[in-house]
Amino acid sequence: MDEFELIRRFFNRAPPSGLELGIGDDAALLRAGRNAAGEAESLVVTTDMLVAGRHFVTDVDPESLGHKCLAVNLSDLAAMGARPEAFTLALALPGIDEGWLEAFARGMFALADRYGCELAGGDTTRGPLTISITALGRVPNGAALRRDHAEPGDDLWVSGALGAASYATRERLAGRGAELPAAACTRLDRPEPRIALGLALRHLARAAIDLSDGLVGDLGHICERSRVGAELRWPDIPVAGELAALAEAERIELALAGGDDYELLFSAAAENRGAIAALGAHGTLELTRIGTIVPGAGVTVVDARGRPVPLARAGFNHFA
């Protein structure tokens, strides 16, 4: 049983009438009335937990950890096209280390201030180092990006380049962290939530997800929710430059099945191709068309000659 089957079997219930969207997406949508301008809005709510020894090593730089803990939650809001508003923090600590806490808070609040996202409360206790954040945002009614809106014929796009974070994880676990390029370490330790892109895609994209557990695995969630299939073209995948010297089999696994990229993967009608390409051309973030939504189910990856590309795994599994 993986984490998604666990959720389906024990916690997935029909959403009550107060929820627009419940379990099964990057975030939940709740009806939130109207804003000061009289526009109807939805409240977007997401929670992520990071556990020492599972999501990060205990000697990680605490300032980077503070950044990342909030960033992974803001990435979920970005995938819904939501504007961040506030967050709560639940923190279990093995003890009180003032220097560690000062650095952790500095990293977290630096990112929060960039997006006007206020700490609204939370909880603290003694225990194994665990950080859980719930982030809240807002999106106009009907404008949220969802996993269940992809349609056959849609283009598939991804932001940024893939694989550097999973490469950094692999090298650190092998004791080769000191040899890593600084850019790969930054991709792992300080991911950048794509808030501006999510906002720009509200009326251009149909379905979206942020890449936390690997491109193929996360695309599979869109396919499952939308009841479609997908075909990715390996030559079109934007692979991080830090992987250039690796064998192709390694590059395939890291870019297609590695986690922690926190880029946005989205589907969009072909008629929006020019507008989306213009977003990338006019900004600092590369947007790449990498495949197509097709009838059927599941994700297929093909090479330049249309032959299937074998994958040893689809993505990260917490219970593997």
N, C-alpha and C positions, 0 to 999 in steps of 0.2 A: 504494500500500500504506500503510495506517495502522498505528499501533502495535499494534493488536489482531490484525490480519492477520499482521504480522511475528511476533508471539508464537506464533500458531497454526501458522505454516509452519515455524518454525525451532526452537522451544523447547517446544512443548506435547507432552508424552509421557504415556502412561498412568501414573498415580501408583503408585509401588512400595507394597508391602504395609505399610510403616511409616507411610504417610501416610493420614489419614482424608480429607483434601481437599487437592488440589494447585492447579495453575495455573487461574485463571479466576474467582477470588473476591477479596474485599477482602484476605484473608489466607489462609495455609495452616493446616491443622489437623493436629497430630501427636499421637499417643497419648502421654500423659504419666504414666500410672500413677495413683496415689492421693495425695491431699494428707494433711496431718497429721490431718484429721478422718476419714480413711478413704474420702473421696468420690472416685470416678473422675473424672479431668479430662483435658481436651485442652489442649495448648500451642498458642497462636495466634501466628503469625509473619508480619510484614509488613515490606516495605522500600519506601522512597520516596527519590528523589534530586532535589535542587534545584540547578540550574545557573545561574550568573550570566549575565545576558543573555537567558535563556530563561524562567526562572521568577521572576526578580527582577532589578531594576536594581542596578548595582554600588554606587550610593550610598545604598542602602536603610539605614534605621536598623538597626545590627547587633543591638541588643537585641530588636527586633521580629522580625528574621530568626531569631534563636535560638529564640524562642517558636514561630514558624511551622514551622520545620523539624521540631520534635518534634510539634507539634499535628497536622500532616497525617498522621503515622503513628499517633498516638493516635486520630485520627478513624477510621482503618481498623479498629482494635481495637474501637471503639465500634460500628461497623457489624456486627461479629460477635458483639456482646454480651459482649465479653471485658473482664476487669479487668486493667489494665496492671501489669506486673511489672518489666521491665528494658528497656534499649535499648543498642545499640552505635552509635558515631559514626565515620564515615570522612570525613576532611576534607582536601581539596586546597586549598592556599593559594598565591597568587602570591608571598607574602612574609610575614614575621612582623610584625604590627602589634599591639602589646600592648594598646593602648586598644580596638581593634576586637574583639580576642579576649575581653577582660574583659567588654565589653558583650554580646557574643554568648553567652558562657557564662552570664551573669547571666539573660538572657531564657530560655534553654533550661532552666536548673536551677530557675528559679522555677516553671515549669510542671511539670517533673518532680516537684518536691517536693509540689505540690498533689495529685498522683495516686500518690505513693509509688512512683515509677518510677525505678529506679537506673541510672546509667550503668555498664555492665559491661565496657567495653573498646572497641576500635576501631582506627583507623589514621590516620596523617597523612602527607602528602607535599607536595612543591612542585608546583604546576600551576595551571591556570585554576580560579578559585574554584568549588568544587563541594562540596556537602554531601549525604552519604548516611547515612540512619539506618535501622537495623533495630530494630523494636520487638517485644517479646514480652509476651504476656498469657496468662491462663488462663480457661477456661470449663468448667463441668461437662459431662461427656459427654452428647451429645445435645441440649444447650441452645444451641449456637451458632446465630446467625442466618446464613442462607446465601442466595445469590442464586437457587438452583435449587429453592426450595420454594414459590413463588407458585402460586396456584390460581385458575382462573376463578371469579368471584364475590367475590374478596377486595376489600376497600377498599384504596385507596392513600392513604397519609398522608405528610406532610412536616413536619419541624420548622422553626421559625423563619420568616424571610422571605427571599426570593430576589432576587438581581440586584445588590445593592449592591457586592459585591466586583468583579464584572465591569464595573460602571459606573465604579468607581474606577480599574481598569486602563485602560479606554478613555480616560478623561479625562487620566490621567497621560501616556499615550502621545501624546495630542494637545497636551501642554504646558499643560493646564489644571488640573494637580494642586493648585495653590494655592487654587483656588476650591472644592475639594471639601468637603462636610460632614465633620466629624471622625468621625461614625459610619460613613460609607462607608470611610474610611481604616482604621478599626479592623477592620471586617469583612474587608478584604483583608490587612492586615498582622498581625493577631492573631486568627485564627479560633479559635473555642472548640470543642474536641472534645466531642461529646455523650456522654461516658462514662456519666453517670448514666442518661440515657435508654436507651442500649443495654442496660444491666443490667436496667432495668425492663421492657424489651420481650422478654426471653428467653422468657417463656411467654405472650406476647400476640401477637407478630408471627410471620409465616411466613417472609418474605424481607426482606432489607434491603441497602442500599448507602449509602455516603456520597457526597455530591454534590461531586465535584471537577472534572468536565469538563462539567457542564451537566445540567439536569433530564431533558430528553428523551433525550440520549445515554446517561446513566447508567441511566435506566429501561430503555432498550433492552438493557442487559446483563442485567438481571433477566429480561426477556422472552425473550431468547435462551437463557439458562441454564435457565429454567423451561419453555420451549417454550409460551409463551402470548403473548397480545397485551395491550395496555393502552389505555385511553381516559382522557385528562386533560380536565378542564373548565377552560378558561381563566378564566372569572369567579371560580373558587374558588381560583386560585393565589395564595398570599400574597406579593405583590410588595412589596419594601422601600419604605418611605416616601420614600427619597432619589430614587426614580424617578418620583414623582408628577407632576412638571411636564413629563415627556417625552411625546412622541407615542406613541400606543399601539403602533405598529410597533416602536419602540425598546424599549419596556417588554417586549413579547413576546420579542424577541430576547435581551435581557439576562437576563430571569427564566427563560426556558425553555432557552436555549442557552449562557448565560454560565457560566463556571467559578468555582472558588475559593469556593463557598458553604460547603462542609463541614458542611452540615446532613444529617440522616438522612432518607432516603426508605425507606418500608417498606410491605409489604402485610400485611393481617391479615383474618381471618375477620370477617364482619359481626357475628357474635355477640359479638365483643370491642369493638364500637364504643363502648359506654358506658364500659368500663374505660379505654380509651385516651383518650377525651374527658376523663375524670376526671384522668388523669395531667397533661394540659395545664392543666386548671382549678386543680389543687392545686399546680402548680409555677410557675416563672418563665419557662418555655419554651412558646411557642405551638405547638400541634399542630393541623394542618388536614387535613381529608379532601378530596382533590383529584381523585379519579378511581376507576377500577375496573379490575381485571384481567379480561380477556375471552378467550374462545377465539380462536385464530388466531395471528398474529405481528405484531410491530412496534408502534409507538406512534402513536396518533392524538390530536390536540388539537382540541377543538370549542369553539365559542363558545356564548353563551347560547341560541341557537336551534338548536344541534346541527349547525351547519355547520363544516366543517374550517377550522382556522386555519393559514394557510401559514407555513412556516418556511424561512428561507434556509439554515440549517444546523442540525444536531442538537446540536452541542457542540464542545468544543475537540479539535483533532487535532494532536499534536506534530509530525507529518510533513507537514502541509498546506503 
